[in-house]
């Protein structure tokens, strides 16, 4: 199993856009049904997570340009990367994830752990104004 290598382009894509396994699963589910419109409730039901979590994921994927609103000013979304190279990366990611589930999820968890460590480090330097009593 140690000979499994995630291609650098896919690894970079994960590190840039995918912050959780739920985000990855949402993106790949939407990719597998590109003509279906998705809303937080439906996606949450399919992924077995809360609608609140799904709403955050949908917003993040939209901001990343990996999905798009089905109509302007709506909470329904369609798969549709804004950049062709990202569409290609999602295809590669789906292929790699199907073959290398554990290494991909480990990379995602490692990314999340690094982000939490960085946030904790940054929080240590926050200055707060002392309350006068």
Secondary structure, 3 states (H helix, E strand, C coil): CCCCCCCHHHHHHHHHHCCCHHHHHHHHHHHHCCCCCECHHHHHHHHCCCHHHHHHHHHHHHHCCCEEECCCCCCCEEECCCCHHHHHHHHHHHHHHHHCHHHHHHHHHHHHHHHHHHHHHHHHCCCCCCCCC
